[in-house]
Amino acid sequence: MRRYFFDTFDGERLASDEEGLETQDFAATRVAAQKAPPEMPAPTAITAVS
């Protein structure tokens, strides 16, 4: 499995995801990103590490 990192930008600051999330594939990663709380900015970058 790959670990995906969700970096976000709220218009003023960039927040780097230090923990990441392990998922089976990119489709599962997109589902996880869509389930984020509404007050959290949408990911601006999703990167993967094997």
Buried (B, 14 or more C-beta within 10 A) or exposed (E): EBBBBBBBEEEEEEBEBEEBBEBEEEEBBBEBBEEEEEEEBEBEEBBEEE
